[in-house]
């Protein structure tokens, strides 16, 4: 039977507030985004979930691999699965196809009184096309297994003092960059809280 710590509350908002969620994000005309006035459309994140080899959809990073009755726990890279929808500002003048071409991933500790290892920033390419007033879903790498091993090595090096506060809460920010079929650039971001900890996902 799988055991895990209580699920965290995910909060995010991109262009609109999603039902049942609260928090902050980027969108057309809001901080953390730009360029949508030039492409003539907005992009809304309609769904979001975490994915890992153990099949967990909660926003939890499992830092270590457990032994499951003699078999290794399913463990490895972590991903974000996001749904997008485009909406033209003027239905009489629909936008062109919007292309997300790259993204960055950044982690910021929520409790600055804890001494925690830094998590390296990711700068990755992707290819997501959203047709005029259409939708798309895509999966994005947010932390690889090697980075988790490095994080644990740093945490146990004696250079940091986590005060035993496991799980460790981080702000996760994914910033997306792209352009439309006419070459107009845009960017926007997704934000949520994510836990770093030790979870038994056998």
Number of C-alpha atoms within 10 A of each C-alpha: 5 8 9 13 13 8 12 13 13 17 17 22 22 24 19 17 17 16 8 8 12 15 14 19 25 25 24 22 13 12 12 16 20 17 20 22 13 14 22 18 25 23 25 23 25 18 12 20 15 20 22 20 13 16 11 15 15 17 24 26 25 25 20 17 18 18 13 12 8 7 9 11 17 15 18 19 17 22 20 18 15 17 15 18 18 20 18 19 16 10 11 7 10 16 23 19 18 27 20 19 15 16 20 17 21 17 19 14 20 14 12 8 10 15 14 18 19 12 17 12 12 15 12 14 13 17 10 16 20 19 18 18 19 15 17 15 16 14 16 18 17 22 20 12 16 10 14 20 14 14 19 13 12 15 17 13 11 8 11 13 15 16 10 8 11 12 17 19 19 18 14 20 19 21 20 21 21 21 21 23 12 11 12 16 18 23 21 26 24 23 20 20 21 25 22 17 17 18 18 17 20 18
